[in-house]
Amino acid sequence: MFSKKKPDDVENWVCVYETGTEYDANLAKNYLESREVDARIISKRDSAFDLNIGDMALIYLYVTQEQEKEAREAIREWQSGESDLDNEDEGNETSNS
């Protein structure tokens, strides 16, 4: 999942997702926050250049160490499209009909 370059160590935080676009990072962050997982984005992106590949374009998503397991499971769900939130929304739509 991670590039050859290792994410920075941040005390009490763990990197759970790496991407080359801010859009993907924000989608993942919003999904984690909808699951009540505290998430922060750290961007290595050089704003002087419009790069989305290589070490100068990496964007990392960090969560607290306590929420790492939950975050990794949520990221897997999000990437596979198997969101519990989708099922909850469908249940609410049918009950409102």
Summary of the structure (lengths in Angstrom):
residues: 97
radius of gyration: 15.4
end to end distance: 42.2
largest distance: 51.5
contacts: 240
relative contact order: 0.21
helix: 46%
strand: 20%
